[in-house]
Amino acid sequence: MSTQPSSATNEAVQPQKKGRSLMLRILGAVILVGAIVFGIWYFLESRWYESTDDAYVNGNVVQITPQITGTVVSIGADDGDFVKKGDVLVTLDKSDADVALQNAAANLAATVRRVRGLYSTVSGAQADVAVRQVALQKAKADYNRRVTLASSGAISAEELSHALDALTAAESSLTTAQQQLQTNKVLVDDTIVTSHPDVKAAAAQYRAAYLTEVRTTMVAPVTGYVAKRTVQVGQRVQPGAALMAVVPLHDVWIDANFKETQLTHMRIGQPVEVTSDVYGHKVKYDGKVLELGVGTGGAFALLPAQNATGNWIKIVQRIPVRVVFTDPQQLDQHPLRIGMSMDTTVNLHDDNGLMLAQNVPTQAAFSTDVFQQQLANADELVAQIIHKNMAGEVK
């Protein structure tokens, strides 16, 4: 009778052990299958991608700085405003510049008239030389005639001496006139009024004054959004002072900091998929690797780390990788801002590209032609001033 309860207990425990063993086997099988699937996924897909969330939007921050000293009288845009290339941003008081420009115009006009006088002086000197030559010929003829008369005793020796003195004086006068003509010709040889050095120097002074007057108006060098405005009306600004900035958000890029162990198969030109914290993973940007950094962030720090110590600990470094967007329309639909955090994933399937650039740049990475237009009208104004004073008329 005592063995019957024990048999019943054993019979009850055995199904539990079998059920537990079955669950463990199923769990092991699931883990094994998961490991196999993960291994297959890693070797076929995952290992060909490198990702980092240590990535931030960067771009050109174009500083608006005065090129002359002046007092601010107007501000054309504030933080967040959209401006186009050439729009007026800051205006300085033009009073001093206008006075200097008028003075330069008067100096140019006076110089043109003075140079015209130099050409007239040459003409006068040539006429004087011609007169002296005629006088010399007359003096020679008088002297030769008196020499003949003196040999026959028709005139006295004193009269012959006077004729010789007159001939010598005529020769000296001609020599002086010729030297004066040469001196005057040196000042105008191989030139016209517009190409004379004095006129060109006065024209350059006018252009400088014109440039100063133009620079009292500061315009946007590029199209973008205004940021970091610090200038105020009435402020006395100096050349080089930062007044505001213009950020072209259409031309931003991403600086992604990858671990150095992630760069083994990373190459220039590889496709990149980018998502932002603002729009989430529903919005994806297309990009490509533009360049891999030539050093870690710590290597270019103001105070680089010194690892030559006894308590050295190895830390995996990060290298900046620049990623550019390949579809500008994506930025139009979902604009980004400077400094925003991004998630960056690089496709490493094609690793035949270069790790470092080998070609020399053939064009500027970023430029503006706004400042080249500052002297656009100066040459026309210079030509007008010269023409008016060449004709002797002031209209």
C-alpha positions in Angstrom: 0.0 0.0 0.0 2.9 2.4 0.7 4.3 2.2 -2.9 1.1 3.3 -4.6 1.5 7.1 -3.8 5.1 7.1 -4.9 4.2 5.5 -8.2 1.5 8.2 -8.7 3.9 11.0 -7.9 6.4 9.7 -10.4 3.8 9.3 -13.1 2.8 13.0 -12.5 6.4 14.3 -12.5 7.4 12.5 -15.7 5.0 14.5 -18.0 6.3 17.8 -16.4 9.9 16.8 -17.2 8.9 15.9 -20.7 7.1 19.2 -21.2 10.0 21.2 -19.8 12.5 19.3 -21.9 10.3 20.0 -25.0 10.2 23.7 -24.2 13.9 23.8 -23.8 14.4 22.0 -27.1 12.1 24.4 -28.8 13.8 27.4 -27.2 17.2 26.1 -28.3 15.9 25.5 -31.8 14.5 29.0 -31.9 17.8 30.4 -30.7 19.8 28.3 -33.1 17.5 29.3 -36.0 17.7 33.0 -35.0 21.5 32.8 -34.8 21.6 31.2 -38.2 19.3 33.8 -39.7 21.2 36.6 -38.0 24.5 35.2 -39.3 23.1 34.9 -42.9 21.7 38.4 -42.7 24.9 39.8 -41.3 27.2 38.2 -43.9 24.8 38.9 -46.8 23.5 42.3 -45.9 24.4 44.0 -42.6 28.2 43.9 -42.9 27.9 46.0 -46.0 26.5 49.0 -44.1 28.1 51.3 -41.6 25.9 53.7 -39.5 26.4 56.5 -37.0 24.2 59.0 -35.2 27.2 61.2 -34.5 26.4 63.3 -37.5 25.4 66.9 -37.9 24.2 69.3 -40.6 26.8 71.8 -41.6 27.0 74.5 -44.2 28.5 77.8 -45.3 27.9 80.6 -42.9 28.6 83.7 -45.1 29.6 86.6 -42.8 28.4 90.1 -43.7 31.3 92.5 -42.7 31.9 96.1 -43.7 34.9 97.0 -45.9 34.9 100.7 -44.8 34.3 102.6 -41.5 30.9 104.1 -41.2 27.7 104.6 -39.2 24.8 102.3 -39.7 21.6 104.1 -40.9 19.5 101.2 -42.1 19.1 97.4 -41.6 17.4 95.6 -44.4 16.9 92.1 -42.9 16.6 90.4 -39.5 17.2 86.9 -38.2 15.3 84.2 -40.1 14.5 86.4 -43.1 15.0 85.0 -46.6 17.2 87.1 -48.8 18.4 86.8 -52.4 21.8 87.5 -53.8 22.2 91.3 -54.2 19.5 92.3 -51.7 20.5 95.2 -49.4 21.2 94.1 -45.9 23.0 97.1 -44.2 23.4 100.7 -45.3 26.0 103.1 -43.9 25.9 106.9 -43.9 27.1 108.1 -47.4 27.9 111.8 -46.6 31.6 111.4 -46.4 31.8 109.0 -49.3 29.8 111.4 -51.5 32.1 114.3 -50.7 35.2 112.2 -51.5 33.6 111.1 -54.8 32.9 114.6 -55.8 36.4 115.6 -55.0 37.8 112.8 -57.0 35.6 113.7 -60.0 36.9 117.3 -59.8 40.5 116.1 -59.6 40.0 113.9 -62.7 38.5 116.8 -64.7 41.3 119.1 -63.7 43.9 116.5 -64.6 42.4 116.0 -68.1 42.5 119.7 -68.7 46.1 120.0 -67.5 47.2 117.1 -69.7 45.4 118.7 -72.7 47.6 121.7 -71.9 50.7 119.5 -72.2 49.8 118.6 -75.7 49.1 122.3 -76.5 52.6 123.1 -75.1 54.2 120.6 -77.5 52.5 122.3 -80.4 53.6 125.7 -79.2 57.2 124.4 -78.7 57.2 123.0 -82.3 56.1 126.4 -83.6 58.8 128.2 -81.6 61.5 125.8 -83.0 60.3 126.6 -86.5 60.6 130.4 -85.8 64.1 129.9 -84.3 65.1 127.9 -87.4 64.0 130.7 -89.7 65.9 133.2 -87.5 69.0 131.0 -87.6 68.9 130.8 -91.4 68.5 134.6 -91.7 71.4 135.1 -89.2 73.6 132.7 -91.3 72.7 134.5 -94.5 73.5 137.9 -93.0 76.8 136.6 -91.6 77.9 135.0 -94.9 77.0 138.2 -96.8 79.0 140.3 -94.4 82.0 138.0 -94.6 82.1 138.6 -98.4 81.7 142.4 -97.9 84.4 142.4 -95.1 86.9 140.7 -97.4 86.5 143.5 -99.9 86.7 146.2 -97.2 83.1 147.3 -97.8 82.2 146.9 -94.0 84.2 147.2 -90.9 85.4 144.3 -88.8 83.2 145.4 -86.0 80.0 145.0 -88.1 81.2 141.5 -89.1 81.7 140.7 -85.4 78.1 141.9 -84.6 76.8 139.6 -87.4 78.7 136.6 -85.9 77.3 137.4 -82.4 73.8 137.4 -83.9 74.5 134.0 -85.6 75.7 132.6 -82.3 72.6 133.9 -80.5 70.3 132.4 -83.1 72.0 129.0 -82.8 71.7 129.1 -79.0 68.0 130.1 -79.2 67.3 127.2 -81.6 69.1 124.8 -79.3 67.1 126.0 -76.3 63.8 125.8 -78.2 64.7 122.2 -79.4 65.5 121.2 -75.8 62.2 122.7 -74.5 60.4 120.8 -77.3 62.0 117.5 -76.3 61.2 118.1 -72.7 57.5 118.7 -73.5 57.4 115.7 -75.9 58.7 113.4 -73.2 55.6 114.2 -71.1 53.2 113.1 -73.8 55.2 110.7 -76.1 53.3 107.6 -77.2 50.2 108.6 -75.3 46.8 110.1 -75.8 44.9 112.0 -73.2 43.0 108.9 -71.9 46.1 106.8 -71.6 48.3 109.5 -70.1 49.8 108.4 -66.7 48.4 111.5 -64.8 44.9 110.9 -66.2 45.1 107.2 -65.4 46.2 108.0 -61.8 43.3 110.4 -61.4 40.9 107.9 -62.9 42.1 105.3 -60.4 41.5 107.7 -57.5 38.0 108.3 -58.8 37.4 104.5 -58.9 38.6 104.2 -55.4 36.3 106.9 -54.2 33.4 105.3 -56.2 34.2 102.0 -54.6 34.1 103.5 -51.1 30.7 105.1 -52.0 29.4 101.7 -53.2 30.6 99.9 -50.1 28.4 102.0 -47.9 25.6 99.6 -49.1 26.2 96.0 -48.0 24.3 93.4 -50.0 23.8 89.6 -49.6 26.6 87.7 -51.3 24.5 84.6 -51.7 20.8 83.6 -51.5 19.9 82.2 -48.1 18.6 83.0 -44.6 19.8 85.7 -42.2 21.2 84.6 -38.9 23.3 86.0 -36.0 22.4 89.6 -36.6 24.2 91.8 -34.1 24.3 95.2 -35.8 22.2 98.1 -34.6 21.2 101.4 -36.2 23.5 104.1 -35.2 26.4 101.7 -34.5 29.8 102.9 -35.7 31.3 99.8 -37.5 34.9 99.1 -38.4 36.1 97.0 -41.4 35.9 93.3 -40.6 33.3 93.5 -37.9 30.7 90.7 -38.1 27.3 92.3 -38.5 25.2 89.3 -39.5 25.4 86.1 -41.5 23.6 84.6 -44.5 23.2 80.8 -44.5 22.4 79.1 -47.8 20.4 76.1 -46.5 20.0 74.8 -50.0 23.8 74.0 -50.0 24.2 72.2 -46.7 26.0 68.9 -46.1 26.6 66.4 -43.3 29.7 65.9 -41.2 29.3 62.3 -39.9 31.9 61.1 -37.4 32.5 57.4 -37.9 34.8 55.2 -35.8 38.1 54.5 -37.4 37.1 50.8 -37.3 34.2 51.6 -39.6 36.3 53.1 -42.4 37.8 49.8 -43.7 35.5 49.5 -46.7 34.3 53.1 -46.9 35.2 54.9 -50.1 34.5 58.2 -51.8 31.2 58.2 -53.9 29.4 55.4 -51.9 25.7 56.0 -51.6 24.4 57.2 -48.2 20.9 57.1 -46.6 20.2 59.9 -44.2 17.4 60.5 -41.7 16.9 63.4 -39.3 15.6 63.6 -35.7 13.1 66.3 -36.8 11.3 64.3 -39.5 12.0 60.8 -38.3 12.6 57.7 -40.4 9.7 58.4 -42.6 11.7 61.0 -44.4 14.9 59.7 -46.0 17.5 61.8 -47.8 19.8 60.4 -50.6 23.4 61.4 -50.4 26.9 60.2 -51.2 30.3 60.3 -49.6 32.2 63.3 -50.7 35.4 62.9 -48.7 36.9 61.1 -45.8 38.6 63.2 -43.3 42.4 63.5 -43.2 42.6 63.3 -39.4 40.6 62.8 -36.3 38.9 65.6 -34.5 41.3 65.4 -31.6 44.3 65.8 -33.9 43.2 69.3 -35.0 42.0 70.4 -31.6 43.5 73.5 -30.0 45.1 71.4 -27.3 45.7 67.9 -28.9 45.7 65.0 -26.5 49.1 63.8 -25.2 49.2 60.0 -25.0 52.8 59.6 -24.1 52.0 58.9 -20.5 52.1 55.8 -18.3 48.4 55.8 -17.7 47.4 55.5 -21.3 44.1 54.0 -22.3 43.3 53.3 -25.9 40.1 55.0 -27.1 38.7 54.4 -30.6 38.9 57.6 -32.5 36.3 59.1 -34.8 37.1 60.6 -38.2 34.7 63.1 -39.9 33.2 61.9 -43.2 31.5 64.6 -45.4 28.2 63.5 -47.0 26.5 65.6 -49.6 22.9 65.4 -50.8 22.3 64.2 -54.3 18.7 65.3 -54.6 18.1 69.1 -54.0 14.4 68.7 -54.1 14.4 66.7 -50.9 15.9 69.7 -49.2 13.2 71.9 -50.7 10.5 69.6 -49.3 12.0 69.0 -45.9 14.6 71.8 -45.2 17.4 71.2 -42.7 19.1 73.6 -40.4 22.7 74.0 -39.4 23.7 71.8 -36.5 20.7 69.4 -36.7 21.4 65.8 -35.6 21.2 63.1 -38.4 21.4 59.3 -38.7 23.7 58.3 -41.5 24.1 54.9 -43.1 26.7 54.3 -45.8 26.3 51.5 -48.3 29.7 49.7 -48.6 28.8 47.2 -51.4 31.0 49.0 -54.0 34.4 49.5 -52.3 36.4 50.1 -55.5 36.6 53.9 -55.0 39.2 56.0 -53.5 39.7 56.7 -49.8 41.4 60.0 -50.4 41.0 62.4 -53.3 43.6 62.3 -56.1 42.5 65.1 -58.3 43.2 68.8 -57.9 40.0 71.0 -57.7 39.3 72.7 -61.0 36.8 75.2 -59.7 36.0 77.1 -56.5 34.2 75.1 -53.8 32.0 78.2 -53.0 32.1 81.7 -54.5 30.1 84.8 -55.2 30.3 87.4 -58.0 28.5 90.2 -56.1 31.7 92.1 -55.3 32.9 91.9 -58.9 29.9 94.1 -59.9 30.9 97.0 -57.6 32.9 98.8 -60.3 30.4 98.0 -63.0 29.5 101.7 -63.6 32.8 103.3 -62.6 34.5 103.0 -66.0 31.5 104.5 -67.7 31.5 107.5 -65.4 35.2 108.0 -65.8 34.8 108.0 -69.6 32.0 110.6 -69.3 34.1 112.9 -67.2 37.1 112.6 -69.6 34.9 113.2 -72.7 33.3 116.3 -71.2 36.7 117.9 -70.4 38.2 116.8 -73.6 35.6 118.7 -75.5 36.0 121.7 -73.2 32.3 121.7 -72.2 30.8 121.0 -68.9 27.2 120.0 -69.3 
